[in-house]
Amino acid sequence: MAAAAATATAALACAAGCILPFALPAVVLAGTGGVIAWLVNAQGWMMNLAVVAVAAGWIWVGWLSLRHKARPALSTFGVMTAATLALAL
């Protein structure tokens, strides 16, 4: 019984030390490929979500400006412009 346990332990050590370094990169690449494929499929609806978010931001800034009868801060205008330009690219 002890010999079987020692053999099983040695086999496990060989598997972890010899086989895992060859198998792990393939598993990681397959997982990464799946994530990239999901992101490609998500690109369309994520772009639509970004357009809605930037438009909602401009509407919110405009509504607050009208409500408080004040111009938005220069930093707010700069960030919203940067978001719009990033969306356009």
PDB file of N, CA, C and O in Angstrom:
ATOM      1  N   MET A   1       0.820  -1.184   0.000  1.00  0.00           N
ATOM      2  CA  MET A   1       0.000   0.000   0.000  1.00  0.00           C
ATOM      3  C   MET A   1       0.867   1.252   0.000  1.00  0.00           C
ATOM      4  O   MET A   1       0.566   2.221  -0.697  1.00  0.00           O
ATOM      5  N   ALA A   2       1.922   1.232   0.767  1.00  0.00           N
ATOM      6  CA  ALA A   2       2.808   2.382   0.837  1.00  0.00           C
ATOM      7  C   ALA A   2       3.505   2.597  -0.495  1.00  0.00           C
ATOM      8  O   ALA A   2       3.757   3.735  -0.892  1.00  0.00           O
ATOM      9  N   ALA A   3       3.815   1.512  -1.182  1.00  0.00           N
ATOM     10  CA  ALA A   3       4.480   1.631  -2.478  1.00  0.00           C
ATOM     11  C   ALA A   3       3.550   2.273  -3.501  1.00  0.00           C
ATOM     12  O   ALA A   3       3.988   3.055  -4.345  1.00  0.00           O
ATOM     13  N   ALA A   4       2.270   1.940  -3.422  1.00  0.00           N
ATOM     14  CA  ALA A   4       1.299   2.529  -4.350  1.00  0.00           C
ATOM     15  C   ALA A   4       1.137   4.020  -4.085  1.00  0.00           C
ATOM     16  O   ALA A   4       1.025   4.814  -5.019  1.00  0.00           O
ATOM     17  N   ALA A   5       1.125   4.392  -2.825  1.00  0.00           N
ATOM     18  CA  ALA A   5       1.001   5.809  -2.470  1.00  0.00           C
ATOM     19  C   ALA A   5       2.234   6.584  -2.921  1.00  0.00           C
ATOM     20  O   ALA A   5       2.127   7.705  -3.418  1.00  0.00           O
ATOM     21  N   ALA A   6       3.414   5.972  -2.743  1.00  0.00           N
ATOM     22  CA  ALA A   6       4.649   6.624  -3.175  1.00  0.00           C
ATOM     23  C   ALA A   6       4.683   6.762  -4.694  1.00  0.00           C
ATOM     24  O   ALA A   6       5.125   7.786  -5.215  1.00  0.00           O
ATOM     25  N   THR A   7       4.220   5.743  -5.403  1.00  0.00           N
ATOM     26  CA  THR A   7       4.182   5.800  -6.860  1.00  0.00           C
ATOM     27  C   THR A   7       3.196   6.862  -7.338  1.00  0.00           C
ATOM     28  O   THR A   7       3.479   7.597  -8.285  1.00  0.00           O
ATOM     29  N   ALA A   8       2.047   6.940  -6.686  1.00  0.00           N
ATOM     30  CA  ALA A   8       1.053   7.950  -7.063  1.00  0.00           C
ATOM     31  C   ALA A   8       1.581   9.354  -6.801  1.00  0.00           C
ATOM     32  O   ALA A   8       1.360  10.266  -7.597  1.00  0.00           O
ATOM     33  N   THR A   9       2.275   9.523  -5.690  1.00  0.00           N
ATOM     34  CA  THR A   9       2.850  10.829  -5.375  1.00  0.00           C
ATOM     35  C   THR A   9       3.920  11.209  -6.389  1.00  0.00           C
ATOM     36  O   THR A   9       3.988  12.358  -6.825  1.00  0.00           O
ATOM     37  N   ALA A  10       4.749  10.250  -6.761  1.00  0.00           N
ATOM     38  CA  ALA A  10       5.788  10.516  -7.761  1.00  0.00           C
ATOM     39  C   ALA A  10       5.168  10.850  -9.116  1.00  0.00           C
ATOM     40  O   ALA A  10       5.652  11.740  -9.815  1.00  0.00           O
ATOM     41  N   ALA A  11       4.107  10.148  -9.488  1.00  0.00           N
ATOM     42  CA  ALA A  11       3.436  10.428 -10.754  1.00  0.00           C
ATOM     43  C   ALA A  11       2.825  11.823 -10.750  1.00  0.00           C
ATOM     44  O   ALA A  11       2.872  12.529 -11.757  1.00  0.00           O
ATOM     45  N   LEU A  12       2.253  12.219  -9.618  1.00  0.00           N
ATOM     46  CA  LEU A  12       1.672  13.554  -9.499  1.00  0.00           C
ATOM     47  C   LEU A  12       2.756  14.629  -9.585  1.00  0.00           C
ATOM     48  O   LEU A  12       2.559  15.669 -10.213  1.00  0.00           O
ATOM     49  N   ALA A  13       3.886  14.373  -8.958  1.00  0.00           N
ATOM     50  CA  ALA A  13       4.988  15.325  -9.016  1.00  0.00           C
ATOM     51  C   ALA A  13       5.518  15.455 -10.437  1.00  0.00           C
ATOM     52  O   ALA A  13       5.837  16.555 -10.886  1.00  0.00           O
ATOM     53  N   CYS A  14       5.612  14.339 -11.141  1.00  0.00           N
ATOM     54  CA  CYS A  14       6.067  14.395 -12.540  1.00  0.00           C
ATOM     55  C   CYS A  14       5.060  15.149 -13.404  1.00  0.00           C
ATOM     56  O   CYS A  14       5.438  15.925 -14.282  1.00  0.00           O
ATOM     57  N   ALA A  15       3.790  14.914 -13.147  1.00  0.00           N
ATOM     58  CA  ALA A  15       2.760  15.602 -13.933  1.00  0.00           C
ATOM     59  C   ALA A  15       2.823  17.109 -13.698  1.00  0.00           C
ATOM     60  O   ALA A  15       2.712  17.900 -14.635  1.00  0.00           O
ATOM     61  N   ALA A  16       3.002  17.495 -12.430  1.00  0.00           N
ATOM     62  CA  ALA A  16       3.055  18.922 -12.118  1.00  0.00           C
ATOM     63  C   ALA A  16       4.331  19.557 -12.644  1.00  0.00           C
ATOM     64  O   ALA A  16       4.322  20.707 -13.083  1.00  0.00           O
ATOM     65  N   GLY A  17       5.420  18.816 -12.600  1.00  0.00           N
ATOM     66  CA  GLY A  17       6.691  19.392 -13.002  1.00  0.00           C
ATOM     67  C   GLY A  17       6.993  19.298 -14.481  1.00  0.00           C
ATOM     68  O   GLY A  17       7.718  20.136 -15.017  1.00  0.00           O
ATOM     69  N   CYS A  18       6.454  18.296 -15.151  1.00  0.00           N
ATOM     70  CA  CYS A  18       6.816  18.064 -16.547  1.00  0.00           C
ATOM     71  C   CYS A  18       5.686  18.400 -17.525  1.00  0.00           C
ATOM     72  O   CYS A  18       5.923  19.016 -18.565  1.00  0.00           O
ATOM     73  N   ILE A  19       4.499  18.008 -17.198  1.00  0.00           N
ATOM     74  CA  ILE A  19       3.390  18.160 -18.143  1.00  0.00           C
ATOM     75  C   ILE A  19       2.728  19.526 -18.013  1.00  0.00           C
ATOM     76  O   ILE A  19       2.350  20.130 -19.017  1.00  0.00           O
ATOM     77  N   LEU A  20       2.587  20.014 -16.792  1.00  0.00           N
ATOM     78  CA  LEU A  20       1.896  21.279 -16.567  1.00  0.00           C
ATOM     79  C   LEU A  20       2.546  22.453 -17.301  1.00  0.00           C
ATOM     80  O   LEU A  20       1.820  23.266 -17.872  1.00  0.00           O
ATOM     81  N   PRO A  21       3.882  22.583 -17.315  1.00  0.00           N
ATOM     82  CA  PRO A  21       4.460  23.705 -18.060  1.00  0.00           C
ATOM     83  C   PRO A  21       4.157  23.672 -19.560  1.00  0.00           C
ATOM     84  O   PRO A  21       4.176  24.715 -20.213  1.00  0.00           O
ATOM     85  N   PHE A  22       3.880  22.495 -20.110  1.00  0.00           N
ATOM     86  CA  PHE A  22       3.526  22.423 -21.527  1.00  0.00           C
ATOM     87  C   PHE A  22       2.038  22.648 -21.757  1.00  0.00           C
ATOM     88  O   PHE A  22       1.642  23.226 -22.770  1.00  0.00           O
ATOM     89  N   ALA A  23       1.218  22.194 -20.822  1.00  0.00           N
ATOM     90  CA  ALA A  23      -0.230  22.300 -20.993  1.00  0.00           C
ATOM     91  C   ALA A  23      -0.764  23.667 -20.580  1.00  0.00           C
ATOM     92  O   ALA A  23      -1.713  24.165 -21.185  1.00  0.00           O
ATOM     93  N   LEU A  24      -0.168  24.278 -19.561  1.00  0.00           N
ATOM     94  CA  LEU A  24      -0.692  25.535 -19.045  1.00  0.00           C
ATOM     95  C   LEU A  24      -0.698  26.660 -20.074  1.00  0.00           C
ATOM     96  O   LEU A  24      -1.702  27.367 -20.165  1.00  0.00           O
ATOM     97  N   PRO A  25       0.360  26.868 -20.853  1.00  0.00           N
ATOM     98  CA  PRO A  25       0.291  27.941 -21.870  1.00  0.00           C
ATOM     99  C   PRO A  25      -0.826  27.723 -22.890  1.00  0.00           C
ATOM    100  O   PRO A  25      -1.451  28.685 -23.336  1.00  0.00           O
ATOM    101  N   ALA A  26      -1.077  26.479 -23.259  1.00  0.00           N
ATOM    102  CA  ALA A  26      -2.164  26.213 -24.210  1.00  0.00           C
ATOM    103  C   ALA A  26      -3.515  26.551 -23.595  1.00  0.00           C
ATOM    104  O   ALA A  26      -4.387  27.102 -24.266  1.00  0.00           O
ATOM    105  N   VAL A  27      -3.686  26.225 -22.329  1.00  0.00           N
ATOM    106  CA  VAL A  27      -4.943  26.541 -21.644  1.00  0.00           C
ATOM    107  C   VAL A  27      -5.112  28.050 -21.517  1.00  0.00           C
ATOM    108  O   VAL A  27      -6.208  28.573 -21.721  1.00  0.00           O
ATOM    109  N   VAL A  28      -4.035  28.748 -21.184  1.00  0.00           N
ATOM    110  CA  VAL A  28      -4.103  30.205 -21.050  1.00  0.00           C
ATOM    111  C   VAL A  28      -4.401  30.857 -22.399  1.00  0.00           C
ATOM    112  O   VAL A  28      -5.215  31.778 -22.476  1.00  0.00           O
ATOM    113  N   LEU A  29      -3.756  30.391 -23.447  1.00  0.00           N
ATOM    114  CA  LEU A  29      -4.021  30.957 -24.780  1.00  0.00           C
ATOM    115  C   LEU A  29      -5.451  30.696 -25.232  1.00  0.00           C
ATOM    116  O   LEU A  29      -6.086  31.564 -25.831  1.00  0.00           O
ATOM    117  N   ALA A  30      -5.960  29.498 -24.945  1.00  0.00           N
ATOM    118  CA  ALA A  30      -7.344  29.203 -25.316  1.00  0.00           C
ATOM    119  C   ALA A  30      -8.311  30.096 -24.545  1.00  0.00           C
ATOM    120  O   ALA A  30      -9.283  30.599 -25.109  1.00  0.00           O
ATOM    121  N   GLY A  31      -8.044  30.290 -23.265  1.00  0.00           N
ATOM    122  CA  GLY A  31      -8.893  31.181 -22.468  1.00  0.00           C
ATOM    123  C   GLY A  31      -8.816  32.611 -22.949  1.00  0.00           C
ATOM    124  O   GLY A  31      -9.838  33.293 -23.023  1.00  0.00           O
ATOM    125  N   THR A  32      -7.619  33.082 -23.278  1.00  0.00           N
ATOM    126  CA  THR A  32      -7.444  34.440 -23.792  1.00  0.00           C
ATOM    127  C   THR A  32      -8.156  34.603 -25.130  1.00  0.00           C
ATOM    128  O   THR A  32      -8.773  35.637 -25.386  1.00  0.00           O
ATOM    129  N   GLY A  33      -8.070  33.593 -25.974  1.00  0.00           N
ATOM    130  CA  GLY A  33      -8.773  33.651 -27.255  1.00  0.00           C
ATOM    131  C   GLY A  33     -10.277  33.749 -27.071  1.00  0.00           C
ATOM    132  O   GLY A  33     -10.957  34.456 -27.816  1.00  0.00           O
ATOM    133  N   GLY A  34     -10.794  33.041 -26.081  1.00  0.00           N
ATOM    134  CA  GLY A  34     -12.227  33.130 -25.789  1.00  0.00           C
ATOM    135  C   GLY A  34     -12.630  34.511 -25.322  1.00  0.00           C
ATOM    136  O   GLY A  34     -13.683  35.019 -25.709  1.00  0.00           O
ATOM    137  N   VAL A  35     -11.802  35.121 -24.495  1.00  0.00           N
ATOM    138  CA  VAL A  35     -12.093  36.478 -24.020  1.00  0.00           C
ATOM    139  C   VAL A  35     -12.035  37.469 -25.176  1.00  0.00           C
ATOM    140  O   VAL A  35     -12.895  38.343 -25.286  1.00  0.00           O
ATOM    141  N   ILE A  36     -11.034  37.340 -26.034  1.00  0.00           N
ATOM    142  CA  ILE A  36     -10.931  38.238 -27.188  1.00  0.00           C
ATOM    143  C   ILE A  36     -12.127  38.061 -28.120  1.00  0.00           C
ATOM    144  O   ILE A  36     -12.658  39.044 -28.637  1.00  0.00           O
ATOM    145  N   ALA A  37     -12.551  36.833 -28.336  1.00  0.00           N
ATOM    146  CA  ALA A  37     -13.725  36.592 -29.184  1.00  0.00           C
ATOM    147  C   ALA A  37     -14.974  37.217 -28.568  1.00  0.00           C
ATOM    148  O   ALA A  37     -15.811  37.765 -29.285  1.00  0.00           O
ATOM    149  N   TRP A  38     -15.105  37.137 -27.246  1.00  0.00           N
ATOM    150  CA  TRP A  38     -16.257  37.748 -26.586  1.00  0.00           C
ATOM    151  C   TRP A  38     -16.202  39.264 -26.739  1.00  0.00           C
ATOM    152  O   TRP A  38     -17.225  39.903 -26.982  1.00  0.00           O
ATOM    153  N   LEU A  39     -15.001  39.844 -26.594  1.00  0.00           N
ATOM    154  CA  LEU A  39     -14.877  41.288 -26.723  1.00  0.00           C
ATOM    155  C   LEU A  39     -15.192  41.761 -28.141  1.00  0.00           C
ATOM    156  O   LEU A  39     -15.754  42.840 -28.326  1.00  0.00           O
ATOM    157  N   VAL A  40     -14.832  40.956 -29.140  1.00  0.00           N
ATOM    158  CA  VAL A  40     -15.162  41.319 -30.518  1.00  0.00           C
ATOM    159  C   VAL A  40     -16.678  41.331 -30.696  1.00  0.00           C
ATOM    160  O   VAL A  40     -17.223  42.222 -31.348  1.00  0.00           O
ATOM    161  N   ASN A  41     -17.350  40.353 -30.122  1.00  0.00           N
ATOM    162  CA  ASN A  41     -18.813  40.317 -30.218  1.00  0.00           C
ATOM    163  C   ASN A  41     -19.448  41.440 -29.408  1.00  0.00           C
ATOM    164  O   ASN A  41     -20.521  41.927 -29.762  1.00  0.00           O
ATOM    165  N   ALA A  42     -18.799  41.853 -28.332  1.00  0.00           N
ATOM    166  CA  ALA A  42     -19.356  42.890 -27.471  1.00  0.00           C
ATOM    167  C   ALA A  42     -19.078  44.292 -28.003  1.00  0.00           C
ATOM    168  O   ALA A  42     -19.646  45.260 -27.499  1.00  0.00           O
ATOM    169  N   GLN A  43     -18.226  44.419 -29.001  1.00  0.00           N
ATOM    170  CA  GLN A  43     -17.815  45.739 -29.473  1.00  0.00           C
ATOM    171  C   GLN A  43     -18.994  46.581 -29.946  1.00  0.00           C
ATOM    172  O   GLN A  43     -19.042  47.782 -29.679  1.00  0.00           O
ATOM    173  N   GLY A  44     -19.920  45.980 -30.628  1.00  0.00           N
ATOM    174  CA  GLY A  44     -21.064  46.732 -31.150  1.00  0.00           C
ATOM    175  C   GLY A  44     -21.936  47.324 -30.057  1.00  0.00           C
ATOM    176  O   GLY A  44     -22.224  48.521 -30.070  1.00  0.00           O
ATOM    177  N   TRP A  45     -22.358  46.495 -29.113  1.00  0.00           N
ATOM    178  CA  TRP A  45     -23.244  47.026 -28.077  1.00  0.00           C
ATOM    179  C   TRP A  45     -22.497  47.883 -27.072  1.00  0.00           C
ATOM    180  O   TRP A  45     -23.099  48.754 -26.445  1.00  0.00           O
ATOM    181  N   MET A  46     -21.193  47.658 -26.902  1.00  0.00           N
ATOM    182  CA  MET A  46     -20.417  48.531 -26.017  1.00  0.00           C
ATOM    183  C   MET A  46     -20.271  49.923 -26.634  1.00  0.00           C
ATOM    184  O   MET A  46     -20.279  50.922 -25.915  1.00  0.00           O
ATOM    185  N   MET A  47     -20.140  49.993 -27.955  1.00  0.00           N
ATOM    186  CA  MET A  47     -20.048  51.291 -28.630  1.00  0.00           C
ATOM    187  C   MET A  47     -21.363  52.052 -28.466  1.00  0.00           C
ATOM    188  O   MET A  47     -21.361  53.254 -28.204  1.00  0.00           O
ATOM    189  N   ASN A  48     -22.471  51.351 -28.619  1.00  0.00           N
ATOM    190  CA  ASN A  48     -23.776  51.993 -28.428  1.00  0.00           C
ATOM    191  C   ASN A  48     -23.932  52.492 -26.995  1.00  0.00           C
ATOM    192  O   ASN A  48     -24.461  53.580 -26.767  1.00  0.00           O
ATOM    193  N   LEU A  49     -23.475  51.699 -26.036  1.00  0.00           N
ATOM    194  CA  LEU A  49     -23.544  52.101 -24.635  1.00  0.00           C
ATOM    195  C   LEU A  49     -22.679  53.334 -24.380  1.00  0.00           C
ATOM    196  O   LEU A  49     -23.069  54.216 -23.614  1.00  0.00           O
ATOM    197  N   ALA A  50     -21.512  53.401 -25.014  1.00  0.00           N
ATOM    198  CA  ALA A  50     -20.636  54.566 -24.854  1.00  0.00           C
ATOM    199  C   ALA A  50     -21.272  55.822 -25.441  1.00  0.00           C
ATOM    200  O   ALA A  50     -21.173  56.902 -24.859  1.00  0.00           O
ATOM    201  N   VAL A  51     -21.922  55.682 -26.587  1.00  0.00           N
ATOM    202  CA  VAL A  51     -22.599  56.832 -27.203  1.00  0.00           C
ATOM    203  C   VAL A  51     -23.705  57.340 -26.283  1.00  0.00           C
ATOM    204  O   VAL A  51     -23.850  58.546 -26.086  1.00  0.00           O
ATOM    205  N   VAL A  52     -24.472  56.430 -25.729  1.00  0.00           N
ATOM    206  CA  VAL A  52     -25.553  56.826 -24.818  1.00  0.00           C
ATOM    207  C   VAL A  52     -24.977  57.500 -23.573  1.00  0.00           C
ATOM    208  O   VAL A  52     -25.520  58.500 -23.104  1.00  0.00           O
ATOM    209  N   ALA A  53     -23.880  56.959 -23.034  1.00  0.00           N
ATOM    210  CA  ALA A  53     -23.283  57.531 -21.824  1.00  0.00           C
ATOM    211  C   ALA A  53     -22.758  58.939 -22.067  1.00  0.00           C
ATOM    212  O   ALA A  53     -22.964  59.823 -21.237  1.00  0.00           O
ATOM    213  N   VAL A  54     -22.084  59.162 -23.189  1.00  0.00           N
ATOM    214  CA  VAL A  54     -21.551  60.500 -23.480  1.00  0.00           C
ATOM    215  C   VAL A  54     -22.694  61.477 -23.763  1.00  0.00           C
ATOM    216  O   VAL A  54     -22.658  62.622 -23.313  1.00  0.00           O
ATOM    217  N   ALA A  55     -23.690  61.034 -24.495  1.00  0.00           N
ATOM    218  CA  ALA A  55     -24.844  61.907 -24.758  1.00  0.00           C
ATOM    219  C   ALA A  55     -25.566  62.256 -23.458  1.00  0.00           C
ATOM    220  O   ALA A  55     -25.966  63.403 -23.258  1.00  0.00           O
ATOM    221  N   ALA A  56     -25.732  61.287 -22.591  1.00  0.00           N
ATOM    222  CA  ALA A  56     -26.375  61.549 -21.298  1.00  0.00           C
ATOM    223  C   ALA A  56     -25.543  62.521 -20.464  1.00  0.00           C
ATOM    224  O   ALA A  56     -26.095  63.365 -19.758  1.00  0.00           O
ATOM    225  N   GLY A  57     -24.231  62.405 -20.543  1.00  0.00           N
ATOM    226  CA  GLY A  57     -23.368  63.341 -19.830  1.00  0.00           C
ATOM    227  C   GLY A  57     -23.536  64.767 -20.317  1.00  0.00           C
ATOM    228  O   GLY A  57     -23.628  65.696 -19.515  1.00  0.00           O
ATOM    229  N   TRP A  58     -23.576  64.945 -21.641  1.00  0.00           N
ATOM    230  CA  TRP A  58     -23.781  66.290 -22.190  1.00  0.00           C
ATOM    231  C   TRP A  58     -25.157  66.835 -21.804  1.00  0.00           C
ATOM    232  O   TRP A  58     -25.293  68.011 -21.466  1.00  0.00           O
ATOM    233  N   ILE A  59     -26.164  65.982 -21.856  1.00  0.00           N
ATOM    234  CA  ILE A  59     -27.516  66.417 -21.474  1.00  0.00           C
ATOM    235  C   ILE A  59     -27.543  66.820 -20.004  1.00  0.00           C
ATOM    236  O   ILE A  59     -28.152  67.829 -19.649  1.00  0.00           O
ATOM    237  N   TRP A  60     -26.888  66.041 -19.151  1.00  0.00           N
ATOM    238  CA  TRP A  60     -26.844  66.343 -17.724  1.00  0.00           C
ATOM    239  C   TRP A  60     -26.133  67.675 -17.466  1.00  0.00           C
ATOM    240  O   TRP A  60     -26.611  68.498 -16.686  1.00  0.00           O
ATOM    241  N   VAL A  61     -24.991  67.879 -18.125  1.00  0.00           N
ATOM    242  CA  VAL A  61     -24.252  69.132 -17.951  1.00  0.00           C
ATOM    243  C   VAL A  61     -25.094  70.308 -18.438  1.00  0.00           C
ATOM    244  O   VAL A  61     -25.152  71.347 -17.780  1.00  0.00           O
ATOM    245  N   GLY A  62     -25.745  70.148 -19.585  1.00  0.00           N
ATOM    246  CA  GLY A  62     -26.601  71.224 -20.101  1.00  0.00           C
ATOM    247  C   GLY A  62     -27.780  71.508 -19.198  1.00  0.00           C
ATOM    248  O   GLY A  62     -28.126  72.669 -18.977  1.00  0.00           O
ATOM    249  N   TRP A  63     -28.400  70.472 -18.674  1.00  0.00           N
ATOM    250  CA  TRP A  63     -29.561  70.644 -17.791  1.00  0.00           C
ATOM    251  C   TRP A  63     -29.162  71.356 -16.502  1.00  0.00           C
ATOM    252  O   TRP A  63     -29.868  72.255 -16.043  1.00  0.00           O
ATOM    253  N   LEU A  64     -28.035  70.957 -15.918  1.00  0.00           N
ATOM    254  CA  LEU A  64     -27.580  71.629 -14.698  1.00  0.00           C
ATOM    255  C   LEU A  64     -27.195  73.075 -14.970  1.00  0.00           C
ATOM    256  O   LEU A  64     -27.428  73.949 -14.135  1.00  0.00           O
ATOM    257  N   SER A  65     -26.609  73.331 -16.129  1.00  0.00           N
ATOM    258  CA  SER A  65     -26.249  74.706 -16.463  1.00  0.00           C
ATOM    259  C   SER A  65     -27.484  75.585 -16.594  1.00  0.00           C
ATOM    260  O   SER A  65     -27.503  76.715 -16.107  1.00  0.00           O
ATOM    261  N   LEU A  66     -28.502  75.069 -17.245  1.00  0.00           N
ATOM    262  CA  LEU A  66     -29.745  75.836 -17.390  1.00  0.00           C
ATOM    263  C   LEU A  66     -30.465  75.993 -16.059  1.00  0.00           C
ATOM    264  O   LEU A  66     -31.022  77.051 -15.768  1.00  0.00           O
ATOM    265  N   ARG A  67     -30.451  74.960 -15.269  1.00  0.00           N
ATOM    266  CA  ARG A  67     -31.158  74.974 -13.986  1.00  0.00           C
ATOM    267  C   ARG A  67     -30.521  75.976 -13.013  1.00  0.00           C
ATOM    268  O   ARG A  67     -31.225  76.690 -12.298  1.00  0.00           O
ATOM    269  N   HIS A  68     -29.209  76.019 -12.993  1.00  0.00           N
ATOM    270  CA  HIS A  68     -28.513  76.909 -12.060  1.00  0.00           C
ATOM    271  C   HIS A  68     -28.102  78.235 -12.703  1.00  0.00           C
ATOM    272  O   HIS A  68     -27.511  79.095 -12.051  1.00  0.00           O
ATOM    273  N   LYS A  69     -28.420  78.384 -13.971  1.00  0.00           N
ATOM    274  CA  LYS A  69     -28.087  79.603 -14.715  1.00  0.00           C
ATOM    275  C   LYS A  69     -26.604  79.951 -14.563  1.00  0.00           C
ATOM    276  O   LYS A  69     -26.230  81.094 -14.297  1.00  0.00           O
ATOM    277  N   ALA A  70     -25.789  78.930 -14.740  1.00  0.00           N
ATOM    278  CA  ALA A  70     -24.335  79.120 -14.631  1.00  0.00           C
ATOM    279  C   ALA A  70     -23.653  78.289 -15.703  1.00  0.00           C
ATOM    280  O   ALA A  70     -24.149  77.242 -16.119  1.00  0.00           O
ATOM    281  N   ARG A  71     -22.511  78.780 -16.135  1.00  0.00           N
ATOM    282  CA  ARG A  71     -21.745  78.019 -17.127  1.00  0.00           C
ATOM    283  C   ARG A  71     -21.058  76.858 -16.431  1.00  0.00           C
ATOM    284  O   ARG A  71     -20.693  76.968 -15.260  1.00  0.00           O
ATOM    285  N   PRO A  72     -20.878  75.748 -17.133  1.00  0.00           N
ATOM    286  CA  PRO A  72     -20.153  74.633 -16.523  1.00  0.00           C
ATOM    287  C   PRO A  72     -18.689  75.003 -16.304  1.00  0.00           C
ATOM    288  O   PRO A  72     -18.143  75.865 -16.993  1.00  0.00           O
ATOM    289  N   ALA A  73     -18.078  74.352 -15.354  1.00  0.00           N
ATOM    290  CA  ALA A  73     -16.661  74.606 -15.081  1.00  0.00           C
ATOM    291  C   ALA A  73     -15.828  74.220 -16.296  1.00  0.00           C
ATOM    292  O   ALA A  73     -16.216  73.361 -17.087  1.00  0.00           O
ATOM    293  N   LEU A  74     -14.707  74.855 -16.426  1.00  0.00           N
ATOM    294  CA  LEU A  74     -13.819  74.578 -17.553  1.00  0.00           C
ATOM    295  C   LEU A  74     -13.335  73.122 -17.527  1.00  0.00           C
ATOM    296  O   LEU A  74     -13.169  72.498 -18.575  1.00  0.00           O
ATOM    297  N   SER A  75     -13.115  72.596 -16.329  1.00  0.00           N
ATOM    298  CA  SER A  75     -12.683  71.195 -16.228  1.00  0.00           C
ATOM    299  C   SER A  75     -13.782  70.235 -16.689  1.00  0.00           C
ATOM    300  O   SER A  75     -13.500  69.222 -17.327  1.00  0.00           O
ATOM    301  N   THR A  76     -15.032  70.558 -16.363  1.00  0.00           N
ATOM    302  CA  THR A  76     -16.151  69.728 -16.813  1.00  0.00           C
ATOM    303  C   THR A  76     -16.249  69.756 -18.326  1.00  0.00           C
ATOM    304  O   THR A  76     -16.420  68.718 -18.967  1.00  0.00           O
ATOM    305  N   PHE A  77     -16.143  70.933 -18.885  1.00  0.00           N
ATOM    306  CA  PHE A  77     -16.202  71.060 -20.340  1.00  0.00           C
ATOM    307  C   PHE A  77     -15.048  70.307 -20.992  1.00  0.00           C
ATOM    308  O   PHE A  77     -15.227  69.660 -22.024  1.00  0.00           O
ATOM    309  N   GLY A  78     -13.870  70.391 -20.391  1.00  0.00           N
ATOM    310  CA  GLY A  78     -12.697  69.689 -20.931  1.00  0.00           C
ATOM    311  C   GLY A  78     -12.857  68.176 -20.900  1.00  0.00           C
ATOM    312  O   GLY A  78     -12.539  67.491 -21.873  1.00  0.00           O
ATOM    313  N   VAL A  79     -13.350  67.658 -19.781  1.00  0.00           N
ATOM    314  CA  VAL A  79     -13.545  66.208 -19.667  1.00  0.00           C
ATOM    315  C   VAL A  79     -14.611  65.716 -20.638  1.00  0.00           C
ATOM    316  O   VAL A  79     -14.450  64.663 -21.256  1.00  0.00           O
ATOM    317  N   MET A  80     -15.691  66.467 -20.774  1.00  0.00           N
ATOM    318  CA  MET A  80     -16.750  66.062 -21.705  1.00  0.00           C
ATOM    319  C   MET A  80     -16.278  66.143 -23.148  1.00  0.00           C
ATOM    320  O   MET A  80     -16.647  65.302 -23.967  1.00  0.00           O
ATOM    321  N   THR A  81     -15.471  67.142 -23.469  1.00  0.00           N
ATOM    322  CA  THR A  81     -14.910  67.232 -24.811  1.00  0.00           C
ATOM    323  C   THR A  81     -13.968  66.079 -25.080  1.00  0.00           C
ATOM    324  O   THR A  81     -13.987  65.500 -26.166  1.00  0.00           O
ATOM    325  N   ALA A  82     -13.147  65.740 -24.103  1.00  0.00           N
ATOM    326  CA  ALA A  82     -12.224  64.612 -24.261  1.00  0.00           C
ATOM    327  C   ALA A  82     -12.992  63.302 -24.455  1.00  0.00           C
ATOM    328  O   ALA A  82     -12.599  62.462 -25.264  1.00  0.00           O
ATOM    329  N   ALA A  83     -14.090  63.133 -23.710  1.00  0.00           N
ATOM    330  CA  ALA A  83     -14.898  61.919 -23.875  1.00  0.00           C
ATOM    331  C   ALA A  83     -15.523  61.861 -25.253  1.00  0.00           C
ATOM    332  O   ALA A  83     -15.585  60.792 -25.861  1.00  0.00           O
ATOM    333  N   THR A  84     -15.983  62.987 -25.750  1.00  0.00           N
ATOM    334  CA  THR A  84     -16.579  63.025 -27.085  1.00  0.00           C
ATOM    335  C   THR A  84     -15.539  62.732 -28.155  1.00  0.00           C
ATOM    336  O   THR A  84     -15.811  61.993 -29.101  1.00  0.00           O
ATOM    337  N   LEU A  85     -14.353  63.302 -28.012  1.00  0.00           N
ATOM    338  CA  LEU A  85     -13.295  63.050 -28.990  1.00  0.00           C
ATOM    339  C   LEU A  85     -12.821  61.597 -28.935  1.00  0.00           C
ATOM    340  O   LEU A  85     -12.549  60.996 -29.974  1.00  0.00           O
ATOM    341  N   ALA A  86     -12.723  61.036 -27.747  1.00  0.00           N
ATOM    342  CA  ALA A  86     -12.335  59.629 -27.609  1.00  0.00           C
ATOM    343  C   ALA A  86     -13.376  58.720 -28.243  1.00  0.00           C
ATOM    344  O   ALA A  86     -13.034  57.694 -28.830  1.00  0.00           O
ATOM    345  N   LEU A  87     -14.634  59.091 -28.127  1.00  0.00           N
ATOM    346  CA  LEU A  87     -15.700  58.301 -28.748  1.00  0.00           C
ATOM    347  C   LEU A  87     -15.654  58.408 -30.249  1.00  0.00           C
ATOM    348  O   LEU A  87     -15.959  57.444 -30.951  1.00  0.00           O
ATOM    349  N   ALA A  88     -15.277  59.570 -30.757  1.00  0.00           N
ATOM    350  CA  ALA A  88     -15.219  59.774 -32.198  1.00  0.00           C
ATOM    351  C   ALA A  88     -14.074  59.000 -32.853  1.00  0.00           C
ATOM    352  O   ALA A  88     -14.144  58.640 -34.028  1.00  0.00           O
ATOM    353  N   LEU A  89     -13.033  58.753 -32.083  1.00  0.00           N
ATOM    354  CA  LEU A  89     -11.892  58.018 -32.637  1.00  0.00           C
ATOM    355  C   LEU A  89     -12.249  56.570 -32.725  1.00  0.00           C
ATOM    356  O   LEU A  89     -11.435  55.759 -33.165  1.00  0.00           O
TER     357      LEU A  89
END
